Amino acid sequence: MHFFLFWLLPFVLVILPGKAFEVAGIGIAVFYIFILIGDHFCSVFGHEKLEKKRGMIDIDSVAEIREAIEGAILKYIGIIVSYATIYCGLQDYSADRAFLIANTAGFKYFDFLYYSVVTITTVGYGDVLAVTWPAKLFVMTEILFGMGYVLLLFTMLITVYVDIQKKKQ
């Protein structure tokens, strides 16, 4: 439920008229991304008690595995939505000068949601281009975070598989 608060509130703030709302929406989206980075940093470099508490070690049931995978996918979608909100807010804040968009879809947020998916998957079609340094900075962080997140997800799945195989023996 808290994911939807972190996804919906920044989106609503960014589409409201006024620079203060845009800055607040960008700030909340950045905070959400910061929280996710901290969460993953702790899961990779945390200590064993924390990992056991979070369910990363000694997963006992298929339901726990499913819950962990669903949570990871939900967080991945949250990252995409948060970056799209940041991009939309930057574009509005800079009077449409932060990004150069070749063919707009008519609904600005959808353009940035599309751009966020293309960026996090590192496809990079080139039809949307970050122009200002803050826009480029957020694009770089999304690429790095997106790649790291996928690697972490695969690592988590392999660890769970190995843990299950050890329990069978």
C-alpha positions as CSV (number, residue, x, y, z in Angstrom):
1,M,0.0,0.0,0.0
2,H,2.8,2.4,0.8
3,F,4.1,2.0,-2.7
4,F,1.0,3.5,-4.1
5,L,1.3,6.4,-1.8
6,F,4.9,7.0,-3.0
7,W,3.7,6.6,-6.7
8,L,0.5,8.5,-6.6
9,L,1.3,11.4,-4.4
10,P,4.3,12.6,-6.4
11,F,2.4,12.2,-9.6
12,V,-0.5,14.3,-8.4
13,L,1.8,17.0,-7.1
14,V,3.7,17.2,-10.4
15,I,0.6,17.6,-12.5
16,L,-0.8,20.4,-10.2
17,P,0.0,23.9,-11.3
18,G,2.8,25.7,-9.5
19,K,6.5,25.3,-9.1
20,A,6.2,24.4,-5.4
21,F,4.0,21.4,-6.2
22,E,6.5,20.2,-8.9
23,V,9.4,20.5,-6.5
24,A,7.5,18.6,-3.8
25,G,6.6,15.9,-6.2
26,I,10.1,15.5,-7.5
27,G,11.4,15.5,-3.9
28,I,9.0,12.7,-2.8
29,A,9.9,10.6,-5.9
30,V,13.6,11.1,-5.1
31,F,13.0,10.1,-1.5
32,Y,11.3,6.9,-2.6
33,I,14.2,6.0,-4.9
34,F,16.6,6.8,-2.0
35,I,14.6,4.4,0.3
36,L,14.8,1.7,-2.3
37,I,18.5,2.1,-2.8
38,G,19.0,1.8,1.0
39,D,16.7,-1.2,1.1
40,H,18.8,-3.0,-1.5
41,F,22.1,-1.9,0.0
42,C,21.1,-3.4,3.3
43,S,19.9,-6.6,1.6
44,V,23.2,-7.1,-0.2
45,F,25.6,-5.8,2.4
46,G,23.5,-6.2,5.6
47,H,24.3,-8.7,8.3
48,E,22.8,-12.2,8.6
49,K,20.2,-11.3,11.3
50,L,18.8,-8.6,9.1
51,E,18.7,-10.8,6.1
52,K,16.9,-13.6,8.1
53,K,14.4,-11.1,9.4
54,R,13.7,-9.8,5.9
55,G,13.3,-13.4,4.5
56,M,16.4,-13.4,2.3
57,I,17.9,-16.4,3.9
58,D,16.2,-19.7,4.7
59,I,13.0,-19.2,2.8
60,D,10.8,-22.1,3.8
61,S,7.9,-22.0,1.4
62,V,6.8,-21.3,-2.2
63,A,4.5,-18.6,-0.9
64,E,7.5,-16.8,0.6
65,I,9.4,-17.0,-2.7
66,R,6.4,-15.7,-4.6
67,E,6.0,-12.9,-2.1
68,A,9.6,-11.9,-2.5
69,I,9.4,-12.0,-6.3
70,E,6.2,-10.0,-6.3
71,G,7.7,-7.4,-4.0
72,A,10.7,-7.1,-6.2
73,I,8.6,-6.6,-9.3
74,L,6.5,-4.1,-7.6
75,K,9.5,-2.1,-6.5
76,Y,10.9,-2.2,-10.0
77,I,7.6,-0.8,-11.4
78,G,7.8,1.8,-8.6
79,I,11.3,2.9,-9.7
80,I,10.0,3.3,-13.3
81,V,7.0,5.4,-12.1
82,S,9.1,7.5,-9.7
83,Y,11.6,8.3,-12.5
84,A,8.8,9.2,-14.9
85,T,7.4,11.5,-12.2
86,I,10.8,13.1,-11.8
87,Y,11.2,13.6,-15.5
88,C,7.8,15.1,-15.9
89,G,8.4,17.4,-13.0
90,L,11.8,18.5,-14.4
91,Q,10.2,19.2,-17.8
92,D,7.4,21.3,-16.3
93,Y,9.8,23.1,-13.9
94,S,12.2,24.0,-16.8
95,A,9.4,25.2,-19.0
96,D,9.7,22.2,-21.4
97,R,13.5,22.6,-21.8
98,A,14.8,19.6,-19.8
99,F,14.0,17.0,-22.4
100,L,13.7,17.1,-26.2
101,I,10.8,15.0,-27.3
102,A,10.5,14.0,-31.0
103,N,6.9,13.0,-31.2
104,T,4.7,13.7,-28.2
105,A,1.8,11.4,-27.3
106,G,-0.3,14.3,-26.1
107,F,-0.2,13.2,-22.5
108,K,3.1,14.4,-21.1
109,Y,3.3,11.9,-18.3
110,F,2.9,8.9,-20.6
111,D,5.8,10.2,-22.7
112,F,8.0,10.2,-19.6
113,L,6.7,6.8,-18.4
114,Y,7.7,5.5,-21.8
115,Y,11.1,7.2,-21.5
116,S,11.6,5.7,-18.1
117,V,10.9,2.2,-19.3
118,V,13.2,2.7,-22.3
119,T,15.9,4.1,-20.0
120,I,15.8,1.5,-17.2
121,T,15.9,-1.3,-19.7
122,T,18.9,0.5,-21.4
123,V,17.2,0.2,-24.8
124,G,17.6,3.9,-25.5
125,Y,15.6,4.5,-28.7
126,G,16.7,8.2,-28.8
127,D,13.3,9.7,-29.5
128,V,13.4,11.5,-26.1
129,L,16.7,13.2,-25.2
130,A,17.8,14.6,-21.9
131,V,19.1,18.2,-22.5
132,T,19.8,19.8,-19.1
133,W,22.3,18.5,-16.6
134,P,19.8,17.6,-13.9
135,A,17.8,15.6,-16.4
136,K,21.0,13.8,-17.5
137,L,21.9,13.1,-13.9
138,F,18.6,11.5,-13.2
139,V,18.8,9.4,-16.4
140,M,22.3,8.2,-15.4
141,T,21.1,7.2,-12.0
142,E,18.1,5.4,-13.4
143,I,20.3,3.4,-15.8
144,L,22.7,2.4,-13.0
145,F,20.0,1.6,-10.5
146,G,18.0,-0.3,-13.1
147,M,20.9,-2.5,-14.1
148,G,21.9,-3.1,-10.5
149,Y,18.3,-3.9,-9.5
150,V,18.0,-6.6,-12.2
151,L,21.3,-8.1,-11.2
152,L,20.2,-8.1,-7.5
153,L,16.9,-9.7,-8.5
154,F,18.6,-12.5,-10.4
155,T,21.1,-13.0,-7.5
156,M,18.2,-13.3,-5.1
157,L,16.5,-15.9,-7.2
158,I,19.6,-17.9,-7.6
159,T,20.2,-17.7,-3.9
160,V,16.7,-18.9,-3.2
161,Y,17.1,-21.8,-5.7
162,V,20.4,-22.8,-4.1
163,D,18.9,-22.6,-0.6
164,I,16.0,-24.8,-1.7
165,Q,18.4,-27.4,-3.3
166,K,20.4,-27.5,0.0
167,K,17.2,-28.2,2.0
168,K,16.3,-31.1,-0.3
169,Q,19.6,-32.8,0.4
